[in-house]
Amino acid sequence: DGKIRPAAILLVVGTAIFRCDLLLLLGSIGLSWLVLRQLTIPEALKIGITTGIVALFLTVPLDSLLWQRPVWPEGEVFYFNTILGKSKEWGTSPWHWYFVSALPKAMLLTLFLVPLSVFRVVEVLVGLERTGRLSISKGFLVDTHWLQFLLPIIGFVFLYSFLGHKEMRFIFPALPILNLGAAVAMSKLARLAFSPQEKKDDDAAKSFSWVALFGFVCGLGCMLLSLCGSLTFVAVSKMNYPGGDALAELASYVQQNYPPKDIS
């Protein structure tokens, strides 16, 4: 809780100076802080107004100097793309594109691990395997601790889906938390597979779970296949965007045709 206010300040600074679309992330995460009472409305207003003014005092003079006219770049971007709705001039995609195309491409198979960080499906199956009974208590199926991290991110992507023009890079801020969810799921699977409950005598064998081991192996396979896929995408992208090759050719041309002069 002590890091909520610094996080809010950084989000406001990032929105005002670097990416105006972080306003959606700030809104979804800020709403969760208010609902969970980690931040009050007066505190949120104080942080937003004070930090926003300071950020504008930092960015507007410098950017105006560089552009040779009074300008707040992120304000212009927000006005052009959102208020005027002209981002659609760059092309549009269906509202569900982020969920059915962008996120699966960005996360690959590790996306299947993310729900396991919140829903205790594996824990229920392991309990069924060990006891022979399906025991589900109230509130057991959902891990609310991690849900408070994932819901704002899903809300961020959902809000972004209303903008017609869509690019994968727009939802890059959501990927670290989604990867964190996948890591939490793998941690749970590893704990269930390799840290069985303490039992005595004959019951010790019953504490081992083939379900947990199978889940862990599947999760590990998802991670390895995703790594291979990411490396493949990097290689393909390197061929599609030969910007580095162009700069190397330019440097070689300059060195051959304009050799450095000896001024000693």
C-alpha positions in Angstrom: 0.0 0.0 0.0 2.9 2.3 0.6 3.8 2.2 -3.1 0.4 3.2 -4.4 1.0 6.9 -4.3 4.4 6.7 -6.1 2.8 4.4 -8.7 0.0 6.9 -9.2 2.5 9.8 -9.6 4.5 7.8 -12.2 1.4 7.0 -14.2 0.3 10.6 -14.3 3.8 11.7 -15.4 3.9 9.0 -18.0 0.5 10.1 -19.3 1.3 13.8 -19.5 4.8 13.5 -20.9 5.3 10.2 -22.8 2.0 8.4 -23.8 -1.4 10.0 -23.4 -3.1 6.7 -23.9 -1.8 5.7 -20.5 -4.8 7.6 -19.3 -6.8 4.4 -19.8 -4.4 2.4 -17.7 -4.4 5.1 -15.1 -8.2 5.1 -15.1 -8.6 1.4 -14.8 -5.9 0.9 -12.1 -7.0 4.1 -10.3 -10.6 2.8 -10.1 -9.4 -0.4 -8.5 -7.4 1.6 -6.0 -10.5 3.5 -5.1 -12.7 0.4 -4.9 -10.1 -1.4 -2.7 -9.8 1.8 -0.6 -6.1 1.9 -1.2 -6.5 5.5 -2.3 -9.2 8.1 -1.5 -10.8 10.4 -4.0 -9.3 13.6 -2.4 -5.8 11.9 -2.5 -6.4 10.9 -6.1 -7.4 14.4 -7.1 -4.5 15.9 -5.3 -2.0 13.6 -6.9 -3.5 14.0 -10.4 -3.8 17.8 -10.3 -0.4 18.5 -8.7 1.6 16.0 -10.6 -0.2 16.9 -13.9 0.7 20.6 -13.5 4.3 19.8 -12.6 4.6 17.4 -15.6 3.2 20.1 -18.0 5.7 22.7 -16.7 8.4 20.2 -17.5 7.2 19.0 -21.0 5.6 22.1 -22.6 8.5 24.5 -22.5 11.0 21.9 -23.8 8.7 20.5 -26.5 7.7 24.1 -27.5 11.4 24.9 -27.9 12.1 21.9 -30.0 9.0 22.3 -32.2 9.4 26.1 -32.4 5.8 26.7 -31.4 3.7 26.4 -28.3 2.8 22.7 -28.0 1.9 20.0 -25.6 2.6 16.9 -27.8 0.5 14.3 -25.9 -2.4 16.8 -25.7 -2.4 17.1 -29.4 -2.2 13.4 -29.9 -5.1 12.9 -27.5 -7.1 15.6 -29.3 -6.4 14.2 -32.8 -6.9 10.5 -32.0 -9.7 10.6 -29.4 -11.6 13.9 -29.5 -11.6 14.2 -33.3 -11.5 10.4 -33.8 -9.1 10.7 -36.7 -7.0 7.7 -35.7 -9.3 5.7 -37.9 -7.6 7.3 -40.9 -4.7 4.9 -40.2 -7.1 1.9 -40.5 -9.5 0.2 -38.2 -9.9 -3.3 -36.7 -12.9 -5.1 -35.0 -13.5 -4.3 -31.3 -12.4 -7.8 -30.3 -9.1 -7.6 -32.1 -6.9 -7.2 -29.0 -8.4 -10.2 -27.3 -8.6 -12.6 -30.2 -5.5 -11.6 -32.2 -3.1 -9.2 -30.4 -2.9 -10.8 -27.0 -2.5 -14.4 -28.3 0.3 -13.2 -30.6 2.0 -11.3 -27.9 1.7 -14.0 -25.2 1.6 -17.1 -27.3 1.0 -20.2 -25.2 1.8 -18.6 -21.9 -1.6 -16.8 -22.2 -3.2 -20.2 -21.1 -1.3 -19.9 -17.8 -2.7 -16.5 -16.9 -6.2 -17.7 -15.8 -4.6 -20.3 -13.5 -3.1 -17.4 -11.4 -6.7 -16.4 -10.4 -8.8 -19.5 -10.7 -7.9 -22.5 -8.5 -8.8 -25.1 -11.0 -5.7 -27.2 -10.5 -5.9 -27.0 -6.7 -9.5 -28.4 -6.9 -8.4 -31.3 -9.2 -5.4 -32.1 -7.0 -7.7 -32.2 -4.0 -10.1 -34.5 -5.9 -7.2 -36.8 -6.8 -5.9 -37.0 -3.2 -9.1 -37.3 -1.3 -11.5 -38.7 -3.8 -14.0 -35.9 -2.9 -14.8 -32.7 -4.8 -14.6 -30.1 -2.0 -15.2 -26.5 -3.1 -15.7 -24.0 -0.3 -17.1 -20.5 -0.8 -14.6 -18.2 -2.3 -12.0 -21.0 -2.8 -12.2 -21.0 -6.6 -11.0 -17.5 -7.0 -7.7 -16.0 -5.8 -8.7 -12.5 -5.0 -5.1 -11.4 -4.3 -4.0 -11.7 -7.9 -7.4 -10.8 -9.3 -6.9 -7.2 -8.1 -3.9 -7.0 -10.5 -5.4 -8.7 -13.5 -8.8 -7.0 -13.6 -7.5 -3.5 -14.2 -5.3 -4.8 -17.0 -8.3 -6.5 -18.6 -10.2 -3.3 -18.2 -7.4 -1.3 -19.8 -7.5 -3.6 -22.9 -11.3 -3.5 -23.0 -11.4 0.3 -22.9 -8.8 0.5 -25.7 -11.0 -1.8 -27.8 -13.4 1.1 -28.3 -10.8 3.0 -30.3 -11.1 1.9 -34.0 -7.5 2.1 -34.9 -5.6 -0.7 -33.1 -2.0 -1.7 -32.9 -0.3 -4.3 -30.7 2.1 -1.7 -29.3 -0.8 0.2 -27.8 -1.3 -2.6 -25.2 2.3 -3.2 -24.4 1.8 -1.8 -20.9 -0.5 -4.7 -20.2 2.0 -7.4 -21.0 4.2 -7.2 -17.9 1.2 -7.9 -15.6 -0.1 -10.7 -17.8 3.4 -12.3 -17.8 3.4 -11.9 -14.0 0.1 -13.8 -13.9 1.7 -16.6 -16.0 4.7 -16.7 -13.6 2.3 -16.9 -10.6 0.5 -19.8 -12.2 3.8 -21.7 -12.8 4.8 -21.1 -9.2 1.5 -22.6 -8.0 2.0 -25.6 -10.3 5.5 -26.2 -9.1 4.5 -25.9 -5.5 1.7 -28.4 -6.0 3.9 -30.8 -8.0 7.1 -30.8 -5.9 5.9 -29.8 -2.4 3.3 -32.4 -1.6 1.5 -32.4 1.7 3.1 -34.1 4.7 1.7 -37.5 5.2 2.7 -40.6 7.3 3.4 -44.1 6.2 1.2 -45.4 3.4 -0.5 -42.0 3.0 2.8 -40.4 1.9 2.4 -41.9 -1.6 -1.1 -40.4 -1.8 0.2 -37.0 -1.3 2.0 -37.1 -4.6 -0.2 -35.6 -7.4 0.0 -36.7 -11.0 -2.4 -34.0 -11.9 -0.1 -31.3 -10.5 2.9 -32.8 -12.2 1.0 -33.0 -15.5 0.0 -29.4 -15.1 3.5 -28.3 -14.4 4.9 -30.2 -17.4 2.2 -28.6 -19.7 3.0 -25.2 -18.3 6.8 -25.7 -18.8 6.0 -26.8 -22.4 4.0 -23.7 -23.0 6.9 -21.6 -21.8 9.4 -23.4 -24.0 7.2 -23.3 -27.1 6.5 -19.6 -26.5 10.2 -18.9 -26.2 10.8 -20.7 -29.6 7.9 -18.7 -31.1 9.3 -15.4 -29.8 12.7 -16.1 -31.2 11.2 -17.0 -34.6 9.2 -13.7 -34.6 12.3 -11.8 -33.7 14.1 -13.3 -36.7 11.2 -12.6 -39.0 10.9 -9.0 -37.8 14.6 -8.5 -38.3 14.1 -9.4 -41.9 11.0 -7.3 -42.3 12.5 -4.1 -40.7 16.0 -3.8 -42.1 16.6 -0.4 -40.6 19.9 -1.5 -39.1 21.1 -2.7 -42.4 20.2 0.6 -44.0 22.2 2.5 -41.4 25.2 0.2 -41.9 25.1 0.7 -45.7 24.9 4.5 -45.1 27.9 4.4 -42.8 29.8 2.3 -45.2 29.0 4.7 -48.1 30.1 7.7 -46.0 33.4 6.1 -45.0 34.2 5.1 -48.6 33.3 8.4 -50.3 34.0 10.9 -47.6 37.1 9.7 -45.8 38.0 11.6 -42.6 40.5 14.4 -43.1 43.7 14.7 -41.2 43.5 18.0 -39.3 46.6 17.5 -37.2 
